[in-house]
């Protein structure tokens, strides 16, 4: 059970990272609300690569 | 709603030990993006199934989210306003696509591209204080959004000429919606700047 939970958490984390990588290299998110982007989002930017 | 779901899932990730507490803000933001995209994709699919416009809605969602991602535009100040406005916008677009398809008015589709395409061209990219762009990013995202509008409009017109008008029912609505959101965002930014100017002059 714990293995399944950890695996689900890792998949969720990876999927969130993909979303962050995509968002860091775009102007804004696709819905009509933009939460404040955390400063640590900069590490996903291509400009800083 | 979505932000509270993202917060809860992030709490689960921190408890599971895959995310550190210092990184929780970042991953909460990422989860918000993920959940919001998924939720509106499901909404658009549901609308498509209801209105017998399933593939049109899928194409619309893909094109609009790509264009909006690079072009930017107005944002609501509160999450519930956003959810409401985004839902209304998508419903309007689906209704519009249905009307275009049933009426077969290709001239209306061309007119929409002619009116709203330049709007996207002029105003994009439009960033927000919550996520400001660097000069490099403004140039890059501006080129991408302009290229996207031009290429997708040309493909829609070309395929319509080949008697496959599916894209011609979809792309104009995506461009029109984004054009209006950009115009609204531009006016909102300038209205805020004017108010600050007036306040500064008074004091």
Contacts between the chains, C-beta under 8 A, distances in Angstrom:
chain1	res1	chain2	res2	distance
A	5	B	16	6.1
A	6	B	16	5.8
A	6	B	17	7.7
A	6	B	18	7.2
A	9	B	12	6.7
A	9	B	13	5.2
A	9	B	16	3.7
A	9	B	17	7.9
A	9	B	18	4.5
A	9	B	19	8.0
A	10	B	18	5.5
A	12	B	9	6.4
A	12	B	12	7.9
A	12	B	13	6.1
A	12	B	31	7.4
A	13	B	13	5.8
A	13	B	18	4.9
A	13	B	19	6.0
A	13	B	27	6.7
A	15	B	34	6.0
A	16	B	27	5.1
A	16	B	30	3.5
A	16	B	31	5.1
A	16	B	33	8.0
A	16	B	34	5.9
A	17	B	30	6.6
A	19	B	30	4.8
A	19	B	31	7.7
A	19	B	33	4.4
A	19	B	34	4.5
A	19	B	37	7.4
A	20	B	26	6.8
A	20	B	27	7.8
A	20	B	29	7.1
A	20	B	30	4.1
A	20	B	33	7.3
A	22	B	33	8.0
A	22	B	69	7.7
A	23	B	29	8.0
A	23	B	30	7.5
A	23	B	33	5.4
A	23	B	69	7.9
A	26	B	69	4.0
A	26	B	70	5.8
A	26	B	141	6.9
A	27	B	69	6.6
A	27	B	70	5.6
A	27	B	71	6.5
A	27	B	72	3.9
A	27	B	124	7.8
A	27	B	125	4.5
A	27	B	126	7.3
A	27	B	127	5.7
A	27	B	131	7.5
A	27	B	133	6.3
A	27	B	137	7.6
A	27	B	141	4.9
A	27	B	145	7.7
A	28	B	68	7.0
A	28	B	69	6.7
A	28	B	72	4.6
A	28	B	73	7.1
A	28	B	75	7.1
A	28	B	127	7.0
A	28	B	128	6.4
A	28	B	131	6.1
A	29	B	33	5.5
A	29	B	36	6.8
A	29	B	37	7.9
A	29	B	69	7.2
A	30	B	36	7.8
A	30	B	37	6.4
A	30	B	40	7.5
A	30	B	64	7.1
A	30	B	65	3.7
A	30	B	68	4.7
A	30	B	69	5.5
A	31	B	36	5.0
A	31	B	37	7.7
A	31	B	40	6.1
A	31	B	82	5.9
A	31	B	83	7.9
A	31	B	86	4.8
A	32	B	73	7.8
A	32	B	74	6.8
A	32	B	75	5.9
A	32	B	76	5.1
A	32	B	81	7.9
A	32	B	82	4.6
A	32	B	85	4.8
A	32	B	86	4.8
A	32	B	89	7.2
A	32	B	181	7.2
A	33	B	36	7.8
A	33	B	75	5.8
A	33	B	76	5.1
A	33	B	78	7.7
A	33	B	79	5.4
A	33	B	81	7.6
A	33	B	82	3.1
A	33	B	83	7.6
A	33	B	86	7.8
A	34	B	75	4.5
A	34	B	128	5.2
A	34	B	130	4.7
A	34	B	131	5.7
A	35	B	3	6.8
A	35	B	29	6.2
A	35	B	32	6.0
A	35	B	130	6.6
A	36	B	130	4.5
A	36	B	131	7.7
A	37	B	29	6.6
A	37	B	130	6.1
A	37	B	131	4.3
A	38	B	25	4.8
A	38	B	26	4.9
A	38	B	29	5.6
A	40	B	23	7.1
A	40	B	25	7.5
A	40	B	26	4.8
A	41	B	26	6.6
A	41	B	29	7.1
A	45	B	137	7.9
A	47	B	134	6.5
A	47	B	136	5.5
A	47	B	137	6.5
